[in-house]
Amino acid sequence: MKDDVYQHFKREEVPVIDAFFDRINQVQNEYRPILTEFLDPRMQYIAQSLVGQRDDVRVSFFGGYANAERKRALFYPEYFTPTEADFKVVPLEIGYPQKFSQLAHGQILGTFANAGLDRNVLGDIITDGQRWQILVNQDLATYLVGQIDRVGKIKVRLQQLSLADLLTPQADDAELMVLNLSSSRLDSVIAGAYNISRKSAKDLIKEKRVHLNWMMVEKPDLEIGEHDILSVRRYGRIKVGPVLGITRKDKIRLEVSVVRKKKR
């Protein structure tokens, strides 16, 4: 059965698929809900696909607010009705001297990574343009409040809030595009989205300026799938949508949402 499932996903996703199967089996054997850490959109898609049309196991996702990108998954038996509290997601407000300093998404993420935290215990980092918050695993909130006191050289103070105090995030200026590509390789998608040559795209990857689902990648020939998110330093972000078909010239028609980095 697993072999039939594997063929629908990328080879490097096999460990993720196996981990989800373990959780599904745990729900079936113990007849209780099982919570994951934060998942990126691609992992959410895989989890949803594996549960599929099962009658005995279901899955729901929550990341603190309706349009959250990173969400925790809850696998549960059919009798169970999940609530927001079951996902154990809380926001931390990042207090800092706003009159004298500016924070950035990369700075904040780097600070938490340097504290030895895996990306999967952290949800979205959101801002209204001035205030900043980060969604985290509730079980780690108290530890993080006592541990993090600087972002770069900026003195900060973390404060745990309730979801009722969550900011309304700034909307990004995303452009919906349909690319006609010779393949769904990483370098091909980047080149098409930002209208640059494949060589330039490969150079960006070689220079370690490309992240796939928040992880640095160095292989231009990686196959990109639906719900993958690419971050290209100094260019922006690409959210990968569905394949819409094949053109008469055997090109892949791929829908993407492209956010371009604003020039200062």
Residue frames relative to the residue before (quaternion, step in Angstrom):
aa qw qx qy qz dx dy dz
M 1.0000 0.0000 0.0000 0.0000 0.00 0.00 0.00
K 0.6527 0.5224 -0.3195 0.4461 3.58 0.93 -0.91
D 0.6272 0.5475 -0.3462 0.4325 3.58 0.99 -0.83
D 0.6320 0.5289 -0.3299 0.4605 3.58 1.05 -0.73
V 0.6602 0.5008 -0.2982 0.4737 3.57 1.10 -0.73
Y 0.6340 0.5758 -0.3328 0.3946 3.58 0.89 -0.98
Q 0.6568 0.5602 -0.3245 0.3866 3.57 0.92 -0.86
H 0.6574 0.5120 -0.3089 0.4586 3.59 1.23 -0.35
F 0.7380 0.3661 -0.2040 0.5288 3.59 1.27 -0.14
K 0.6433 -0.5226 0.3926 0.3986 3.55 -1.32 0.15
R 0.6299 -0.5716 0.3724 0.3712 3.56 -1.11 0.72
E 0.6893 0.4916 -0.2877 0.4478 3.59 0.95 -0.87
E 0.6199 0.5502 -0.3441 0.4412 3.60 1.26 -0.14
V 0.3965 0.7442 -0.4615 0.2756 3.60 1.27 -0.07
P 0.6646 0.4864 -0.3416 0.4528 3.69 0.81 -0.79
V 0.6235 0.5287 -0.3382 0.4662 3.60 1.05 -0.70
I 0.6476 0.5171 -0.3107 0.4654 3.57 0.94 -0.92
D 0.6593 0.5084 -0.3093 0.4595 3.60 0.91 -0.91
A 0.6420 0.5211 -0.3243 0.4594 3.60 0.99 -0.82
F 0.6608 0.4901 -0.3092 0.4770 3.60 0.99 -0.79
F 0.6208 0.5275 -0.3464 0.4652 3.59 1.01 -0.73
D 0.6187 0.5427 -0.3416 0.4539 3.59 1.03 -0.77
R 0.6713 0.4908 -0.2969 0.4693 3.59 0.95 -0.85
I 0.6298 0.5247 -0.3298 0.4683 3.56 1.01 -0.80
N 0.6604 0.4977 -0.3026 0.4739 3.58 0.95 -0.86
Q 0.6257 0.5415 -0.3326 0.4524 3.56 1.06 -0.75
V 0.6297 0.5168 -0.3280 0.4783 3.59 1.02 -0.79
Q 0.6725 0.5065 -0.2964 0.4509 3.58 0.93 -0.90
N 0.7188 0.4565 -0.2501 0.4608 3.57 0.95 -0.90
E 0.7822 0.3308 -0.1637 0.5020 3.58 0.97 -0.87
Y 0.2882 -0.8075 0.4716 0.2058 3.55 1.34 -0.17
R 0.5926 0.5127 -0.3888 0.4846 3.54 0.86 1.07
P 0.5891 -0.5907 0.4035 0.3759 3.64 -1.16 0.42
I 0.1526 -0.7658 0.6212 0.0658 3.57 -1.17 0.73
L 0.2157 -0.8051 0.5475 0.0738 3.57 -0.72 1.16
T 0.2755 -0.7397 0.5887 0.1746 3.58 -1.05 0.79
E 0.5664 -0.5062 0.4871 0.4308 3.54 -1.35 -0.14
F 0.7218 -0.4044 0.3012 0.4741 3.61 -1.23 -0.21
L 0.1728 -0.7847 0.5918 0.0644 3.54 -1.00 0.92
D 0.4250 -0.6556 0.5448 0.3047 3.56 -1.10 0.62
P 0.7180 -0.4713 0.2786 0.4298 3.64 -1.19 0.33
R 0.6295 0.5348 -0.3437 0.4468 3.59 1.01 -0.72
M 0.6683 0.4888 -0.2980 0.4750 3.59 0.94 -0.85
Q 0.6010 0.5450 -0.3500 0.4683 3.58 1.10 -0.66
Y 0.6364 0.5341 -0.3102 0.4621 3.55 1.02 -0.88
I 0.6537 0.5062 -0.3137 0.4669 3.58 0.96 -0.87
A 0.6528 0.5215 -0.3152 0.4501 3.58 0.90 -0.94
Q 0.6629 0.5014 -0.3004 0.4679 3.57 0.92 -0.92
S 0.6503 0.5250 -0.3146 0.4501 3.58 0.99 -0.84
L 0.6722 0.5073 -0.3057 0.4442 3.60 0.95 -0.82
V 0.6520 0.4891 -0.3202 0.4829 3.57 1.04 -0.71
G 0.0280 -0.8772 0.4792 0.0118 3.54 1.12 -0.81
Q 0.7982 -0.2708 0.2418 0.4806 3.50 -0.86 -1.05
R 0.2711 0.7759 -0.5284 0.2129 3.61 1.15 0.45
D 0.3573 -0.7383 0.5345 0.2041 3.57 -1.01 0.80
D 0.7296 0.4663 -0.2432 0.4370 3.57 1.10 -0.66
V 0.7735 0.2223 -0.1307 0.5790 3.61 1.19 -0.44
R 0.0652 -0.7824 0.6192 0.0157 3.53 -1.01 0.89
V 0.1914 -0.7698 0.5953 0.1279 3.57 -1.29 0.23
S 0.0525 -0.7626 0.6444 0.0220 3.52 -1.14 0.81
F 0.2504 -0.7736 0.5716 0.1101 3.55 -1.25 0.54
F 0.0931 0.7778 -0.6178 0.0684 3.56 -1.12 0.71
G 0.0690 -0.8209 0.5669 0.0047 3.55 -0.93 0.95
G 0.7429 -0.3895 0.2135 0.5007 3.57 1.23 0.41
Y 0.7851 -0.0371 0.0278 0.6176 3.56 1.18 -0.59
A 0.7406 -0.4902 0.2382 0.3930 3.54 -1.22 0.56
N 0.8001 0.2978 -0.1424 0.5009 3.59 0.84 -0.95
A 0.2396 0.7867 -0.5339 0.1966 3.58 1.14 0.52
E 0.4326 -0.6939 0.5188 0.2494 3.55 -1.08 0.78
R 0.7625 0.2631 -0.1338 0.5757 3.55 0.88 -1.00
K 0.0188 0.8164 -0.5718 0.0783 3.57 -0.71 1.10
R 0.4115 -0.6473 0.5712 0.2923 3.52 -1.28 0.45
A 0.2955 -0.7428 0.5753 0.1729 3.55 -1.13 0.71
L 0.1347 -0.7583 0.6328 0.0801 3.54 -1.10 0.76
F 0.1608 -0.7495 0.6378 0.0747 3.56 -0.67 1.19
Y 0.0904 0.8247 -0.5476 0.1086 3.58 -0.77 0.93
P 0.5577 -0.5975 0.4524 0.3569 3.59 -1.23 0.48
E 0.6835 -0.5473 0.3107 0.3698 3.55 -1.17 0.62
Y 0.6268 0.5588 -0.3515 0.4139 3.62 1.11 -0.49
F 0.6570 0.5714 -0.2894 0.3977 3.57 1.19 -0.67
T 0.1654 -0.7622 0.6180 0.0986 3.57 -1.11 0.79
P 0.2669 -0.8087 0.4999 0.1577 3.64 -0.28 1.19
T 0.1837 -0.7366 0.6385 0.1265 3.53 -1.28 0.57
E 0.6892 -0.4647 0.3383 0.4411 3.59 -1.23 0.23
A 0.6272 0.5651 -0.3374 0.4165 3.58 1.01 -0.79
D 0.6084 0.5838 -0.3527 0.4058 3.62 1.10 -0.62
F 0.6663 0.5214 -0.3023 0.4391 3.59 1.18 -0.48
K 0.2646 -0.8186 0.4800 0.1715 3.61 1.31 -0.15
V 0.3721 0.6912 -0.5140 0.3458 3.55 0.74 1.17
V 0.0411 0.7957 -0.6029 0.0413 3.58 -0.85 0.96
P 0.3884 -0.7057 0.5324 0.2601 3.60 -1.16 0.53
L 0.1866 -0.7289 0.6441 0.1380 3.51 -1.23 0.63
E 0.3062 -0.7280 0.5865 0.1794 3.56 -0.86 0.99
I 0.2450 -0.7594 0.5868 0.1378 3.58 -0.92 0.93
G 0.1418 -0.8131 0.5622 0.0523 3.56 -0.16 1.29
Y 0.1279 0.7817 -0.5973 0.1262 3.59 -0.90 0.96
P 0.5962 -0.5778 0.4047 0.3833 3.64 -1.17 0.38
Q 0.2436 -0.8410 0.4670 0.1239 3.56 0.15 1.33
K 0.6352 0.5540 -0.3373 0.4193 3.62 1.08 -0.61
F 0.7905 0.3343 -0.1396 0.4939 3.55 1.12 -0.67
S 0.7819 0.2855 -0.1292 0.5389 3.59 1.22 -0.31
Q 0.1826 -0.7464 0.6260 0.1325 3.51 -1.35 0.35
L 0.2306 -0.7563 0.5966 0.1374 3.54 -1.05 0.81
A 0.1449 -0.7654 0.6198 0.0953 3.54 -1.28 0.43
H 0.6687 -0.5256 0.3554 0.3876 3.54 -1.19 0.64
G 0.6880 0.5008 -0.2874 0.4396 3.59 0.84 -0.99
Q 0.6159 0.5469 -0.3396 0.4541 3.57 1.06 -0.75
I 0.6802 0.4991 -0.2885 0.4529 3.55 0.88 -1.02
L 0.6704 0.4925 -0.3054 0.4634 3.57 0.84 -0.95
G 0.6482 0.5287 -0.3157 0.4479 3.58 0.98 -0.83
T 0.6246 0.5492 -0.3312 0.4457 3.57 1.03 -0.79
F 0.6950 0.4597 -0.2786 0.4776 3.58 0.87 -0.94
A 0.6266 0.5260 -0.3380 0.4652 3.60 1.06 -0.69
N 0.6698 0.5029 -0.2919 0.4618 3.57 0.99 -0.85
A 0.6151 0.5283 -0.3434 0.4739 3.57 1.27 -0.32
G 0.5929 -0.6183 0.3427 0.3856 3.57 1.29 0.19
L 0.4915 0.6741 -0.4202 0.3570 3.58 1.25 0.32
D 0.4266 -0.6633 0.5494 0.2761 3.56 -1.07 0.76
R 0.5916 -0.5897 0.4160 0.3595 3.57 -1.10 0.67
N 0.6557 0.5627 -0.3301 0.3801 3.59 1.04 -0.66
V 0.6284 0.4973 -0.3684 0.4712 3.64 1.19 -0.03
L 0.6762 0.4532 -0.2719 0.5133 3.57 1.34 -0.02
G 0.2902 -0.7465 0.5743 0.1691 3.54 -1.03 0.84
D 0.8122 -0.2280 0.1873 0.5033 3.55 -1.09 -0.74
I 0.2549 -0.6859 0.6534 0.1942 3.52 -1.31 0.50
I 0.0115 -0.8422 0.5366 -0.0519 3.59 -0.50 1.16
T 0.0713 -0.7832 0.6171 0.0250 3.54 -1.24 0.55
D 0.3266 -0.7029 0.5882 0.2309 3.53 -1.27 0.45
G 0.6964 -0.4259 0.2571 0.5172 3.56 1.31 0.23
Q 0.7834 0.1946 -0.1105 0.5798 3.56 1.26 -0.39
R 0.7450 0.3057 -0.1827 0.5640 3.57 0.82 -0.99
W 0.1790 -0.7750 0.5995 0.0890 3.55 -1.24 0.60
Q 0.0094 -0.7728 0.6346 -0.0030 3.54 -1.13 0.77
I 0.1445 -0.7597 0.6252 0.1053 3.54 -1.26 0.47
L 0.3445 -0.7211 0.5669 0.2002 3.58 -0.97 0.89
V 0.0083 -0.8254 0.5625 -0.0468 3.57 -0.82 0.97
N 0.6295 -0.4722 0.4548 0.4172 3.51 -1.39 0.15
Q 0.5015 -0.6967 0.4302 0.2794 3.59 -0.65 1.13
D 0.6429 0.5538 -0.3241 0.4183 3.58 1.03 -0.76
L 0.7174 0.4257 -0.2454 0.4938 3.60 1.22 -0.43
A 0.4333 0.7523 -0.4371 0.2348 3.58 1.25 -0.29
T 0.6819 0.4889 -0.3028 0.4520 3.59 0.78 -0.97
Y 0.6301 0.5345 -0.3244 0.4605 3.58 1.00 -0.83
L 0.6858 0.4944 -0.2884 0.4495 3.58 0.86 -0.95
V 0.6128 0.5515 -0.3469 0.4473 3.60 1.02 -0.77
G 0.7273 0.4228 -0.2398 0.4846 3.58 0.99 -0.79
Q 0.6946 0.5117 -0.2633 0.4316 3.57 1.19 -0.52
I 0.7632 0.3675 -0.1907 0.4960 3.59 0.87 -0.94
D 0.0968 0.8087 -0.5756 0.0726 3.60 -0.62 1.09
R 0.7569 0.2435 -0.1873 0.5768 3.58 1.28 0.12
V 0.1250 -0.7093 0.6836 0.1181 3.52 -1.28 0.57
G 0.7736 -0.0690 -0.0159 0.6297 3.54 -0.15 1.30
K 0.7706 -0.2801 0.2388 0.5203 3.57 -0.70 -1.09
I 0.5542 0.6289 -0.3757 0.3953 3.56 1.31 -0.04
K 0.3934 -0.7082 0.5417 0.2240 3.54 -0.84 1.02
V 0.0029 0.8086 -0.5869 0.0413 3.59 -0.80 1.01
R 0.1566 -0.7494 0.6306 0.1273 3.51 -1.35 0.28
L 0.2639 -0.7757 0.5564 0.1382 3.55 -0.72 1.09
Q 0.0460 -0.7852 0.6175 0.0069 3.54 -1.07 0.79
Q 0.3606 -0.7315 0.5344 0.2221 3.57 -0.79 1.00
L 0.1132 -0.7884 0.6040 0.0281 3.54 -0.94 0.98
S 0.4915 -0.5933 0.5178 0.3720 3.54 -1.33 -0.08
L 0.6524 -0.5175 0.3718 0.4104 3.57 -1.23 0.32
A 0.5695 0.5922 -0.3827 0.4225 3.58 1.18 -0.43
D 0.6956 0.4552 -0.2614 0.4906 3.60 1.22 -0.49
L 0.3925 0.7467 -0.4659 0.2672 3.58 1.26 0.16
L 0.5010 -0.6550 0.4850 0.2910 3.54 -1.06 0.84
T 0.3957 -0.6249 0.5940 0.3163 3.53 -1.34 0.24
P 0.3538 -0.7811 0.4649 0.2203 3.61 -0.30 1.19
Q 0.5507 -0.5737 0.4908 0.3560 3.52 -1.25 0.51
A 0.4151 -0.6896 0.5316 0.2636 3.54 -1.00 0.81
D 0.3565 -0.7173 0.5451 0.2474 3.58 -1.00 0.75
D 0.4733 -0.6635 0.5062 0.2819 3.55 -1.24 0.52
A 0.0404 0.8420 -0.5330 0.0724 3.54 0.42 1.25
E 0.2177 -0.7567 0.6073 0.1058 3.54 -1.10 0.83
L 0.2820 -0.7628 0.5597 0.1589 3.57 -0.67 1.10
M 0.0041 0.8128 -0.5786 0.0676 3.58 -0.72 1.10
V 0.2127 -0.7159 0.6394 0.1827 3.53 -1.32 0.35
L 0.1697 -0.8038 0.5676 0.0549 3.56 -0.60 1.20
N 0.2292 -0.7263 0.6283 0.1585 3.56 -1.13 0.73
L 0.0098 0.8507 -0.5172 0.0934 3.56 -0.19 1.33
S 0.5093 -0.6332 0.4884 0.3178 3.54 -1.18 0.58
S 0.7843 -0.0256 0.0165 0.6196 3.59 1.22 -0.50
S 0.4772 -0.6549 0.4988 0.3074 3.57 -1.29 0.16
R 0.2520 0.7737 -0.5298 0.2391 3.57 1.13 0.69
L 0.6611 -0.5273 0.3741 0.3808 3.53 -1.23 0.60
D 0.7038 0.4629 -0.2891 0.4547 3.61 0.75 -0.97
S 0.6319 0.5428 -0.3291 0.4447 3.58 1.07 -0.70
V 0.6570 0.5065 -0.3076 0.4660 3.58 0.97 -0.86
I 0.6568 0.5023 -0.3134 0.4671 3.61 0.91 -0.89
A 0.6550 0.5184 -0.3138 0.4514 3.58 0.91 -0.92
G 0.6893 0.4862 -0.2845 0.4556 3.58 0.92 -0.89
A 0.6781 0.5109 -0.2986 0.4359 3.57 0.92 -0.89
Y 0.7989 0.2801 -0.1374 0.5142 3.59 0.96 -0.83
N 0.4313 -0.7446 0.4288 0.2751 3.57 1.33 0.35
I 0.4630 0.6241 -0.4832 0.4033 3.53 0.82 1.09
S 0.6279 -0.5442 0.3864 0.4004 3.60 -1.22 0.25
R 0.6205 -0.5256 0.4188 0.4042 3.56 -1.25 0.38
K 0.6170 0.5465 -0.3479 0.4468 3.59 1.05 -0.76
S 0.6508 0.5045 -0.3180 0.4699 3.60 0.95 -0.85
A 0.6387 0.5213 -0.3219 0.4655 3.57 1.03 -0.80
K 0.6497 0.5081 -0.3150 0.4696 3.59 0.97 -0.83
D 0.6280 0.5372 -0.3348 0.4528 3.57 1.04 -0.77
L 0.6254 0.5366 -0.3333 0.4580 3.60 1.01 -0.82
I 0.6609 0.4972 -0.3009 0.4749 3.57 1.00 -0.86
K 0.6523 0.5214 -0.3039 0.4586 3.56 0.98 -0.90
E 0.6936 0.4688 -0.2614 0.4805 3.58 1.09 -0.75
K 0.4537 -0.7224 0.4128 0.3192 3.58 1.35 0.21
R 0.4242 0.7036 -0.4584 0.3390 3.56 1.02 0.85
V 0.6644 0.4853 -0.2892 0.4892 3.58 1.30 0.10
H 0.0715 -0.7698 0.6336 0.0298 3.55 -1.00 0.94
L 0.1764 -0.7510 0.6289 0.0966 3.54 -1.05 0.85
N 0.8233 -0.1058 0.0161 0.5575 3.56 -0.54 1.22
W 0.7189 -0.4981 0.2129 0.4356 3.52 0.92 1.15
M 0.6406 0.4643 -0.3395 0.5087 3.58 1.24 0.30
M 0.4832 -0.6654 0.4803 0.3050 3.58 -0.92 0.91
V 0.0910 -0.7878 0.6081 0.0349 3.56 -1.00 0.86
E 0.1611 -0.8037 0.5698 0.0579 3.55 -1.13 0.70
K 0.6116 0.5395 -0.3507 0.4602 3.59 1.25 0.26
P 0.3439 -0.7736 0.4949 0.1958 3.62 -0.35 1.20
D 0.7087 0.4856 -0.2642 0.4384 3.60 1.10 -0.64
L 0.3465 0.7319 -0.5130 0.2846 3.60 1.20 0.26
E 0.3831 -0.7154 0.5354 0.2342 3.57 -0.95 0.87
I 0.2645 -0.7722 0.5644 0.1237 3.56 -0.89 1.01
G 0.1468 -0.8172 0.5549 0.0514 3.57 -0.96 0.89
E 0.7169 -0.4359 0.3266 0.4351 3.53 -1.33 0.19
H 0.8173 0.2159 -0.2229 0.4856 3.55 -1.05 0.98
D 0.4317 0.6528 -0.4944 0.3782 3.61 1.20 0.21
I 0.1768 -0.7612 0.6142 0.1097 3.57 -1.21 0.60
L 0.1373 -0.7880 0.5986 0.0436 3.54 -0.79 1.09
S 0.1100 -0.7586 0.6386 0.0672 3.56 -0.99 0.87
V 0.0688 -0.7994 0.5968 -0.0087 3.56 -0.72 1.13
R 0.3943 -0.7544 0.4714 0.2305 3.57 -0.33 1.24
R 0.8277 0.1571 -0.2056 0.4980 3.52 -0.96 1.13
Y 0.6865 0.4258 -0.2951 0.5103 3.58 1.28 0.01
G 0.5796 -0.5719 0.3951 0.4253 3.60 0.81 -0.97
R 0.5566 -0.5949 0.4643 0.3475 3.54 -1.16 -0.66
I 0.1779 -0.7606 0.6179 0.0897 3.51 -1.23 0.66
K 0.1290 -0.7583 0.6349 0.0721 3.57 -0.81 1.02
V 0.2908 -0.7954 0.5133 0.1393 3.55 -0.57 1.17
G 0.2092 -0.7801 0.5834 0.0854 3.52 -0.88 1.05
P 0.7613 -0.3874 0.2612 0.4496 3.58 -1.21 -0.38
V 0.4905 -0.5749 0.5500 0.3557 3.53 -1.35 0.28
L 0.2770 -0.8096 0.5036 0.1188 3.57 -0.65 1.14
G 0.7469 -0.3231 0.2073 0.5428 3.56 1.28 -0.13
I 0.4672 -0.6383 0.5337 0.2990 3.53 -1.38 -0.21
T 0.4108 -0.7111 0.5143 0.2471 3.58 -0.92 0.91
R 0.6878 -0.4675 0.3533 0.4284 3.57 -1.32 0.14
K 0.7003 0.4256 -0.2596 0.5110 3.58 1.19 -0.50
D 0.5437 -0.6671 0.3600 0.3601 3.57 1.29 0.54
K 0.3881 0.6813 -0.5116 0.3514 3.57 1.04 0.80
I 0.4279 -0.6773 0.5365 0.2653 3.56 -1.12 0.72
R 0.2307 -0.7552 0.5984 0.1356 3.59 -0.83 0.98
L 0.0031 0.8335 -0.5462 0.0838 3.56 -0.23 1.34
E 0.2946 -0.7484 0.5701 0.1675 3.56 -0.85 1.01
V 0.0364 0.7914 -0.6083 0.0479 3.57 -0.89 0.95
S 0.2608 -0.7074 0.6303 0.1851 3.53 -1.31 0.46
V 0.1122 -0.8379 0.5342 -0.0040 3.56 -0.48 1.25
V 0.1164 -0.7518 0.6470 0.0522 3.55 -0.93 1.00
R 0.2007 -0.7979 0.5607 0.0933 3.55 -0.65 1.12
K 0.4996 -0.6551 0.4788 0.3035 3.54 -0.98 0.88
K 0.4173 -0.7230 0.4968 0.2374 3.55 -0.84 1.02
K 0.4008 -0.7082 0.5307 0.2371 3.54 -0.97 0.90
R 0.3271 -0.7537 0.5406 0.1808 3.53 -0.97 0.89
